[in-house]
Amino acid sequence: MKRPSIQRTMFYGAKPHLFEKAKELRKNMTPEEQKLWDRLRKKQLGVRFRAQHPIERFIVDFYCHQLKLVIEVDGDIHNFQKEYDLGRNIEIEKYGIKVLRFKNSQIERHIDKVINTICEEMRKE
């Protein structure tokens, strides 16, 4: 059975191999990603977020196409790749997408504060 075509505009030209990689990542989310996903999924904040979403040549942790908002969860590795993350943000932001980043520790200890920050950003839209 052939699958219906997916609206590709929200993927900004992502290549097919990224969709398979994103599927793997969704099955293997970190505990912090899963904790945040439990608060974002099923339109709990009033809009749909997608987990492990391909955008161009990247896979972002969470994406809301309606708001053009990316949420990234940064583990310890991000302490050593700040320039890469900055360049990645710039590439994603060229599509008019806002990127919010949260450290694992923020999600572990202050999930309600993280959700409030996301909601504040949503109200700006």
Secondary structure, DSSP 8 states (H G I E B T S, - for coil): -------GGGGTT--HHHHHHHHHHHHT--HHHHHHHHHHSTTTTSS--EEEEEETTEEEEEEETTTTEEEEEE-GGGGG-HHHHHHHHHHHHTTT-EEEEEEHHHHHH-HHHHHHHHHHHHHH-
